[in-house]
Structures are given as C-alpha cells and as structure tokens.
Amino acid sequence: MKSRLGLAGLALTMIFGWAGAANAIVFDLTSDHCTGTCGPAPFGTVDVTQAGTAVNFTVDLANGINWAQTGAADFQLFKFNATGVVLGDISVTQTFAGQTLAAQTGAFNGDGTGNFLFGIACTTCGNGNTGITSNLVFSVANATIAELTGANNLGNIFVADIFNGRTGAGSGNTGPVDVTGVIPEPETYAMLLAGLGLMGFVARRRRRNAM
C-alpha cells in the first residue's frame, strides 16, 4: 500500500511539473462524519490550482449543501494543512455576501477527522447552518500543491463543515465531510494513471537499455 501511494505522489509531481504554471487537481468531498450522515456523497469539490508561486483554492459545495460552522469542525468552514506556510501567506476572497471570511491557525482536531493547522472561518456568521452556498475561495502564497495536499495523521487532506439542505437521507444534519487519502475526483485520477503509465514505460526502457 505504501509503495502504491508513493508512486501516486511521484506521478502527481511529474504531472504538475509537465503541465506548466497553471496546474490543477480536483478532489471530491466524500467521507461523511455528520451525526446521522449528511446523505449521499459527493458533497462538493476542492479545486487546487498552482498559479506561479501561489496555490489557489476553490471549494464548491454540491447542490442543496450549505456551509455550516460547528464545534465538530472547530468552528471552521474549511480546514487544511500546509508545510512552510504562515498565516500571512493566506488571502481569502470575500465571497459570502454581508459576511467576513478570515484564515485562522490553531490545533484543530474536531470530530475524529484528525489534526489540522489552518482553517477558513466566517467571523461574522452565527454557529450552525449559515444558509450560504457560495464558493469558498482563497490563495496561499509561496507554496506548492504538494505542500498543501499532504494527508494528516488520520489520512485526511481537507475537511469542510456542511449542512444538508436536501430532502431524503441526512436532511437537516450538519457535520464535517472530508477528502480522504490521495485519490482525487475521476478526471484528475485519469491524469494520475496516465502519469503512472508513463513512469512504467520509462522504467521498462531503462531496464532494456541496461541489458
């Protein structure tokens, strides 16, 4: 298992290196930690794009899913980890009409999703269901995608706090949902597999040339 994850990480590095300055990877929010569940996944996507020396994030919730801010997610809308990043590197776009969004740092570990160092919070929203569905958009300066997508101590990469406003299973429930492991959504995964295939091709050529 460890070797497969290592190859996947190397393939992603190769893909990002070849793609130029505007590399992007999209993850699905699928792992459900809501009390009573938040219904069928995915609950949204996390789009991570390398733009020069900065990394841009867009978190887009699925239809019928609202942002929530609860103790189960340390009163953060979104949580992530980073290597070599300080709070001042994070710039948040004010996409919540009439509200204020801000980056925060701390020892976040709510509701069994593991340890996180950074979060984006709505400092003017009340607790619980915010009633807001707008995309969460922020940028991290002087960083790379690899420095922002490492799994935490429980294997989670990102966490979002949500309210299920849909009908059916999990309707009215809140709680954290996360991106688990290193496998992104299908389109990006196809790129990863292509990278792994190319790595295998290169390895085979090297073996033949060594004979």
Backbone bond lengths (Angstrom), bond angles and torsions (degrees), N, CA, C in turn:
res aa  C-N    CA-C-N  psi(-1)  N-CA   C-N-CA  omega(-1)  CA-C   N-CA-C  phi
1 M - - - 1.467 - - 1.519 110.86 -
2 K 1.345 115.96 -42.82 1.455 118.95 -178.11 1.513 111.03 -64.35
3 S 1.355 117.04 -38.30 1.451 119.21 -179.25 1.515 111.16 -67.19
4 R 1.348 117.57 -36.15 1.457 120.09 179.05 1.517 110.95 -65.54
5 L 1.338 117.41 -42.40 1.456 120.49 178.38 1.511 110.51 -65.38
6 G 1.342 116.82 -36.84 1.457 119.45 178.58 1.509 111.51 -63.85
7 L 1.340 117.09 -43.37 1.457 120.66 177.27 1.513 111.58 -63.23
8 A 1.349 116.05 -38.86 1.460 119.32 178.97 1.515 110.12 -62.90
9 G 1.331 116.53 -43.73 1.461 119.41 179.55 1.511 111.41 -62.86
10 L 1.355 117.18 -40.86 1.443 120.40 179.00 1.518 110.97 -66.43
11 A 1.341 116.63 -38.53 1.465 119.58 178.09 1.511 111.17 -62.88
12 L 1.352 116.94 -42.26 1.456 119.64 177.48 1.512 110.94 -61.43
13 T 1.327 117.09 -41.16 1.459 120.47 178.74 1.513 110.72 -61.24
14 M 1.342 115.96 -42.33 1.462 119.93 178.48 1.517 111.25 -64.11
15 I 1.347 116.44 -44.36 1.460 120.45 -179.90 1.515 110.78 -59.67
16 F 1.344 116.71 -47.38 1.454 120.45 -179.16 1.519 110.95 -63.34
17 G 1.334 116.34 -37.15 1.457 119.15 -179.28 1.510 112.00 -66.26
18 W 1.328 117.91 -36.57 1.458 121.15 -178.69 1.521 112.49 -79.63
19 A 1.310 117.94 -26.23 1.465 120.26 -170.41 1.517 113.39 -78.07
20 G 1.337 118.40 -12.04 1.455 119.64 179.21 1.503 112.05 92.41
21 A 1.347 115.51 -158.60 1.466 120.71 -170.32 1.520 113.08 -75.76
22 A 1.324 119.31 -22.96 1.469 120.77 -173.03 1.519 110.95 -109.24
23 N 1.341 117.85 55.53 1.452 122.13 178.78 1.521 109.50 -75.84
24 A 1.326 116.83 148.79 1.467 120.09 179.34 1.516 110.24 -144.47
25 I 1.307 115.54 144.78 1.453 121.69 173.31 1.522 107.62 -137.66
26 V 1.332 116.65 138.66 1.460 121.78 -176.17 1.527 108.93 -118.87
27 F 1.339 115.73 126.93 1.455 122.12 178.79 1.527 110.01 -109.64
28 D 1.323 116.74 145.98 1.467 122.34 174.06 1.524 110.15 -93.04
29 L 1.322 116.80 136.35 1.460 122.95 171.02 1.533 107.22 -84.49
30 T 1.318 116.89 106.70 1.462 120.15 -172.90 1.521 114.71 -126.57
31 S 1.330 118.74 -28.18 1.461 121.06 -174.16 1.522 109.92 -79.99
32 D 1.330 116.88 123.21 1.473 123.67 -168.66 1.525 111.06 -104.19
33 H 1.349 116.18 116.24 1.465 121.35 176.26 1.537 111.37 -113.09
34 C 1.316 117.42 14.54 1.457 121.00 -179.75 1.531 110.59 -68.83
35 T 1.316 116.32 144.16 1.458 120.51 173.49 1.527 108.61 -67.23
36 G 1.334 116.86 118.62 1.456 120.05 -177.16 1.503 113.47 80.75
37 T 1.324 118.15 7.74 1.472 128.21 -177.87 1.536 111.56 70.84
38 C 1.314 115.26 157.37 1.466 121.87 174.59 1.523 111.42 -109.00
39 G 1.332 116.02 22.25 1.456 119.49 175.03 1.515 112.65 88.45
40 P 1.332 115.97 -165.68 1.466 120.16 -175.01 1.522 112.86 -71.23
41 A 1.320 116.03 138.01 1.463 123.16 174.76 1.535 109.21 -86.57
42 P 1.346 118.32 165.07 1.469 126.74 1.73 1.526 112.07 -79.29
43 F 1.334 114.67 157.42 1.458 121.62 -178.57 1.526 112.14 -99.51
44 G 1.308 116.20 -2.72 1.453 121.10 179.51 1.512 110.11 156.04
45 T 1.318 115.64 -175.45 1.462 121.19 -179.04 1.519 110.09 -130.86
46 V 1.335 114.32 154.53 1.465 121.97 173.47 1.519 106.98 -119.76
47 D 1.329 116.14 111.74 1.458 122.85 -179.46 1.523 108.07 -97.68
48 V 1.330 116.70 119.77 1.461 122.44 -177.38 1.526 108.01 -118.14
49 T 1.322 117.32 120.33 1.459 121.96 -173.52 1.518 111.08 -126.89
50 Q 1.324 116.29 129.38 1.463 120.99 173.46 1.522 108.00 -82.69
51 A 1.329 116.48 122.39 1.466 121.89 179.46 1.518 107.65 -128.39
52 G 1.318 116.80 91.26 1.454 120.46 -174.88 1.522 109.71 67.62
53 T 1.329 116.25 -125.74 1.467 120.54 -179.24 1.522 112.50 -93.42
54 A 1.325 117.65 6.33 1.467 121.84 179.55 1.524 110.35 -114.78
55 V 1.337 115.10 159.15 1.462 121.52 173.81 1.519 108.19 -119.49
56 N 1.328 116.29 125.35 1.459 122.13 -178.95 1.525 110.35 -101.87
57 F 1.340 115.03 136.75 1.463 122.32 178.59 1.519 110.15 -114.77
58 T 1.332 116.38 136.95 1.458 122.32 167.43 1.521 107.88 -132.17
59 V 1.342 115.91 116.36 1.456 120.82 178.35 1.526 107.55 -104.22
60 D 1.313 115.95 116.17 1.464 123.32 -173.04 1.528 108.31 -116.54
61 L 1.336 117.06 110.60 1.456 120.56 -179.55 1.526 111.31 -76.56
62 A 1.320 115.84 150.83 1.461 121.50 179.01 1.528 110.33 -68.95
63 N 1.322 115.85 161.53 1.470 120.96 178.65 1.530 110.67 -56.77
64 G 1.323 115.82 133.63 1.447 121.47 178.20 1.515 114.63 85.73
65 I 1.331 117.25 -1.43 1.463 121.73 178.84 1.530 108.96 -104.94
66 N 1.325 116.49 129.75 1.469 122.88 177.75 1.527 110.04 -107.15
67 W 1.306 115.20 159.49 1.454 119.79 169.60 1.521 110.32 -73.16
68 A 1.316 115.38 143.18 1.466 121.66 173.58 1.517 108.62 -129.16
69 Q 1.329 115.35 162.56 1.456 120.65 178.19 1.527 107.38 -139.00
70 T 1.324 114.90 98.18 1.461 120.39 -172.30 1.522 110.55 -129.33
71 G 1.326 114.76 164.43 1.449 120.17 177.77 1.509 112.83 -62.80
72 A 1.345 116.86 -25.34 1.459 120.43 179.46 1.525 111.79 -62.90
73 A 1.322 117.00 -22.78 1.466 121.79 177.53 1.526 110.76 -119.59
74 D 1.343 116.27 28.39 1.472 121.85 176.16 1.525 112.12 61.19
75 F 1.339 116.98 26.23 1.461 123.10 -178.96 1.531 111.68 57.66
76 Q 1.331 114.51 35.73 1.457 122.53 173.91 1.531 108.24 -114.98
77 L 1.318 116.61 138.65 1.459 120.15 174.71 1.526 110.85 -68.96
78 F 1.335 115.01 -37.39 1.463 121.36 -172.95 1.514 108.25 -149.75
79 K 1.340 116.63 138.46 1.460 120.78 -179.25 1.531 110.10 -127.87
80 F 1.328 114.91 148.44 1.457 120.70 179.71 1.525 109.20 -157.24
81 N 1.317 115.78 166.65 1.451 121.94 174.64 1.516 110.11 -114.05
82 A 1.313 116.67 164.22 1.457 121.39 -179.25 1.509 109.44 -157.01
83 T 1.317 115.39 148.98 1.453 122.65 175.91 1.524 108.77 -109.29
84 G 1.338 117.08 128.85 1.456 121.08 177.65 1.511 114.36 71.60
85 V 1.332 117.29 24.14 1.471 122.45 -177.90 1.526 109.24 -116.47
86 V 1.341 115.95 141.13 1.463 121.52 172.75 1.523 108.31 -116.33
87 L 1.326 115.58 164.17 1.468 120.32 -174.33 1.523 111.68 -57.23
88 G 1.327 116.79 -36.18 1.462 119.93 -178.54 1.511 114.49 -67.07
89 D 1.335 117.48 -13.56 1.471 120.81 177.60 1.524 112.19 -77.36
90 I 1.337 117.58 -13.57 1.466 121.54 -171.87 1.527 110.18 -98.88
91 S 1.328 116.36 122.76 1.465 122.83 177.23 1.523 108.75 -116.07
92 V 1.335 116.10 125.93 1.465 121.13 -176.08 1.527 109.92 -106.89
93 T 1.323 116.66 130.73 1.463 121.92 175.78 1.527 108.65 -81.88
94 Q 1.320 116.55 134.27 1.474 121.23 -175.49 1.533 110.07 -83.70
95 T 1.323 115.03 82.36 1.470 121.22 -176.17 1.521 113.38 -95.23
96 F 1.344 118.07 -7.37 1.465 121.23 179.37 1.530 108.60 -94.49
97 A 1.314 116.94 106.60 1.466 121.28 -174.82 1.527 111.10 -56.49
98 G 1.340 115.85 127.67 1.457 121.29 176.50 1.514 114.79 75.36
99 Q 1.339 117.78 4.98 1.460 121.60 -178.98 1.528 110.40 -124.65
100 T 1.320 116.12 168.86 1.463 121.21 -179.51 1.515 109.78 -120.05
101 L 1.327 115.12 125.27 1.457 121.89 176.89 1.523 109.13 -104.04
102 A 1.329 116.70 143.64 1.458 120.44 -179.10 1.518 110.32 -149.20
103 A 1.326 115.28 146.06 1.461 120.79 172.68 1.516 108.98 -78.34
104 Q 1.341 115.10 144.69 1.462 120.65 178.69 1.521 109.00 -137.77
105 T 1.319 115.51 159.22 1.457 120.04 176.12 1.518 109.31 -132.56
106 G 1.317 115.28 152.54 1.460 119.97 -178.04 1.511 110.85 172.92
107 A 1.324 116.31 -174.52 1.464 122.30 175.75 1.524 107.69 -96.00
108 F 1.331 117.00 81.04 1.454 122.94 -176.17 1.528 109.75 -89.17
109 N 1.322 117.04 130.68 1.474 119.89 179.80 1.532 111.55 -154.83
110 G 1.323 117.45 36.68 1.457 121.49 -173.88 1.518 115.01 -68.72
111 D 1.324 115.71 140.64 1.464 125.79 165.90 1.518 114.72 55.71
112 G 1.300 116.95 38.97 1.455 119.84 171.29 1.507 116.59 72.82
113 T 1.334 117.87 17.19 1.469 119.92 178.72 1.525 111.71 -93.79
114 G 1.319 117.85 -0.49 1.450 120.25 177.04 1.514 113.32 95.15
115 N 1.326 115.11 -175.94 1.460 121.90 -172.54 1.527 112.37 -89.61
116 F 1.335 114.75 132.67 1.458 121.43 175.93 1.523 109.50 -132.92
117 L 1.334 115.25 149.05 1.467 121.20 -178.73 1.515 113.67 -100.41
118 F 1.341 117.98 -26.70 1.464 121.24 -173.70 1.522 111.18 -129.15
119 G 1.339 115.24 151.79 1.451 121.19 176.76 1.508 110.73 -149.34
120 I 1.330 115.38 162.19 1.459 122.54 171.21 1.524 106.40 -115.60
121 A 1.329 116.34 124.70 1.465 121.59 -176.93 1.520 110.28 -123.40
122 C 1.311 115.28 154.45 1.466 121.56 169.69 1.519 106.32 -96.16
123 T 1.326 116.56 106.55 1.465 120.52 -173.20 1.528 112.84 -76.86
124 T 1.323 117.36 -11.44 1.468 120.99 -179.17 1.523 112.35 -111.90
125 C 1.325 118.04 -4.25 1.466 121.23 179.11 1.526 110.36 -82.68
126 G 1.302 115.92 152.42 1.453 119.93 171.87 1.514 110.51 -76.26
127 N 1.316 116.33 174.12 1.459 120.53 178.40 1.528 110.63 -80.67
128 G 1.329 115.28 155.27 1.453 120.65 -179.52 1.509 111.98 89.64
129 N 1.329 116.52 -152.58 1.456 122.38 -179.16 1.521 110.37 -63.13
130 T 1.336 117.09 122.00 1.470 120.76 179.41 1.521 112.03 -83.90
131 G 1.330 117.22 -18.45 1.461 120.90 -174.49 1.512 113.42 73.91
132 I 1.334 117.51 10.19 1.466 123.16 -175.59 1.522 110.06 -107.65
133 T 1.327 115.80 136.49 1.466 121.28 179.29 1.527 112.45 -119.21
134 S 1.320 118.06 1.15 1.463 121.31 -176.41 1.525 111.81 -59.00
135 N 1.324 115.32 151.64 1.458 119.30 175.69 1.522 110.06 -62.44
136 L 1.321 115.64 145.52 1.461 122.18 172.56 1.524 106.63 -97.24
137 V 1.337 116.36 121.87 1.459 121.33 -172.70 1.525 109.16 -127.95
138 F 1.332 116.07 126.56 1.455 119.26 175.36 1.524 110.10 -152.24
139 S 1.332 115.40 166.98 1.459 121.94 -176.77 1.515 109.03 -133.00
140 V 1.326 115.64 145.09 1.464 121.73 177.21 1.524 107.96 -119.60
141 A 1.326 116.60 117.23 1.461 121.70 -177.74 1.525 111.07 -79.08
142 N 1.335 114.71 155.06 1.468 121.57 174.28 1.529 112.03 52.31
143 A 1.313 115.04 50.18 1.464 120.38 -177.24 1.523 109.77 -146.00
144 T 1.322 115.30 164.82 1.454 121.90 174.81 1.525 109.20 -122.10
145 I 1.320 115.90 162.03 1.462 120.00 178.22 1.523 110.54 -57.98
146 A 1.327 116.89 -41.78 1.464 119.89 -179.11 1.524 111.76 -59.62
147 E 1.330 117.10 -34.64 1.469 120.91 -179.30 1.520 112.87 -74.36
148 L 1.331 117.34 -10.52 1.460 121.45 -175.71 1.525 113.52 -118.51
149 T 1.309 117.56 4.32 1.465 119.98 -175.78 1.521 113.08 -127.00
150 G 1.312 116.69 19.44 1.457 119.42 176.46 1.522 111.10 -75.14
151 A 1.324 116.87 140.69 1.463 120.84 178.60 1.525 110.79 -71.90
152 N 1.335 116.54 146.69 1.466 120.45 179.60 1.530 110.79 -83.97
153 N 1.312 117.05 -166.98 1.464 121.70 -175.32 1.528 113.85 -63.19
154 L 1.333 117.39 -18.81 1.468 120.88 177.49 1.531 112.49 -110.20
155 G 1.333 116.03 12.22 1.454 119.95 176.89 1.510 115.11 84.02
156 N 1.347 117.97 12.01 1.457 121.44 -179.41 1.526 111.00 -99.28
157 I 1.326 116.14 142.83 1.463 121.37 -177.44 1.519 111.02 -101.13
158 F 1.330 118.00 -48.97 1.463 123.36 179.84 1.518 109.57 -134.55
159 V 1.326 116.35 153.60 1.468 122.43 174.42 1.527 108.84 -133.38
160 A 1.332 116.65 136.06 1.465 122.74 172.78 1.520 108.82 -121.65
161 D 1.328 116.59 144.02 1.465 121.61 177.15 1.524 107.64 -100.75
162 I 1.341 117.27 123.80 1.464 119.99 -171.12 1.526 112.24 -132.60
163 F 1.335 113.62 163.88 1.464 123.73 170.63 1.520 107.14 -123.58
164 N 1.335 116.22 130.84 1.460 120.45 178.98 1.521 109.29 -87.12
165 G 1.328 116.09 104.10 1.454 121.31 178.45 1.509 113.35 -94.73
166 R 1.319 117.56 9.98 1.453 121.79 179.87 1.524 110.69 -86.31
167 T 1.298 116.33 164.69 1.464 120.53 172.01 1.518 108.80 -85.59
168 G 1.319 116.27 160.53 1.455 119.71 178.92 1.509 112.20 98.23
169 A 1.320 116.17 -156.98 1.462 122.32 -174.99 1.512 111.64 -57.00
170 G 1.335 115.69 131.46 1.458 121.40 176.06 1.511 115.17 77.31
171 S 1.325 118.36 6.52 1.463 120.93 -178.05 1.528 110.76 -59.09
172 G 1.341 116.29 131.83 1.453 121.84 177.81 1.515 115.02 84.86
173 N 1.326 117.24 -0.77 1.458 120.17 -179.57 1.520 111.92 -89.98
174 T 1.320 115.51 153.94 1.469 121.57 177.04 1.521 109.69 -125.53
175 G 1.327 114.72 163.08 1.452 119.66 174.73 1.513 111.89 151.61
176 P 1.343 115.96 175.80 1.461 120.11 -178.64 1.522 112.70 -82.59
177 V 1.311 114.83 143.83 1.462 122.91 170.55 1.519 106.53 -127.23
178 D 1.324 116.74 152.66 1.457 116.30 -173.34 1.516 113.16 -142.55
179 V 1.319 113.12 167.55 1.458 123.29 168.36 1.521 106.16 -95.97
180 T 1.331 116.25 120.53 1.459 121.53 -176.06 1.516 110.29 -109.53
181 G 1.318 116.88 136.76 1.458 121.62 176.16 1.509 112.54 72.93
182 V 1.336 116.02 -157.90 1.461 120.57 -174.07 1.522 113.03 -110.91
183 I 1.339 118.32 5.17 1.459 119.56 -174.43 1.520 110.77 -89.94
184 P 1.350 117.84 116.45 1.458 121.43 179.64 1.522 111.88 -84.08
185 E 1.338 115.36 -173.59 1.455 119.63 179.48 1.527 110.32 -68.23
186 P 1.365 118.55 164.50 1.471 121.40 -164.97 1.518 115.85 -55.14
187 E 1.342 119.89 -41.92 1.450 120.50 -176.82 1.526 111.19 -63.09
188 T 1.347 116.36 -42.91 1.455 119.49 178.90 1.519 110.44 -69.92
189 Y 1.341 116.82 -35.78 1.458 120.31 178.74 1.528 110.58 -61.96
190 A 1.331 116.68 -35.49 1.465 119.95 177.44 1.520 110.19 -61.99
191 M 1.345 116.98 -39.80 1.462 120.48 176.24 1.520 110.61 -63.04
192 L 1.335 116.31 -40.72 1.459 121.31 179.67 1.524 110.24 -61.16
193 L 1.354 116.59 -45.70 1.450 120.70 -179.58 1.529 110.75 -63.31
194 A 1.333 115.98 -37.93 1.460 119.29 176.93 1.515 110.36 -61.51
195 G 1.335 115.59 -40.73 1.461 120.34 178.24 1.514 111.29 -63.31
196 L 1.348 117.05 -42.36 1.448 120.57 178.25 1.526 111.04 -64.01
197 G 1.340 116.71 -38.98 1.451 120.31 178.36 1.507 111.49 -62.59
198 L 1.342 116.27 -41.69 1.456 120.22 178.95 1.525 110.65 -66.13
199 M 1.336 116.51 -38.17 1.461 119.65 177.05 1.520 110.69 -60.61
200 G 1.365 116.70 -41.56 1.446 120.35 178.54 1.518 111.99 -64.45
201 F 1.337 115.90 -39.13 1.461 120.94 178.45 1.525 110.42 -61.99
202 V 1.340 116.40 -45.37 1.464 121.14 179.37 1.521 110.14 -62.43
203 A 1.348 116.95 -42.82 1.463 120.71 179.97 1.521 111.14 -62.06
204 R 1.349 116.61 -41.27 1.462 119.59 -179.87 1.522 111.36 -65.11
205 R 1.348 115.84 -40.81 1.473 119.63 178.28 1.518 110.47 -61.84
206 R 1.336 116.05 -40.91 1.470 119.25 -179.67 1.514 111.24 -63.80
207 R 1.366 116.21 -40.49 1.450 119.21 178.92 1.519 111.45 -64.25
208 R 1.344 116.36 -41.94 1.470 119.36 -179.94 1.510 110.17 -65.62
209 N 1.328 117.97 -41.37 1.461 120.93 -178.30 1.520 111.67 -67.19
210 A 1.360 115.86 -26.18 1.463 119.25 -178.74 1.522 112.67 -78.51
211 M 1.358 116.11 -14.50 1.485 119.33 -177.44 1.532 111.07 -76.96
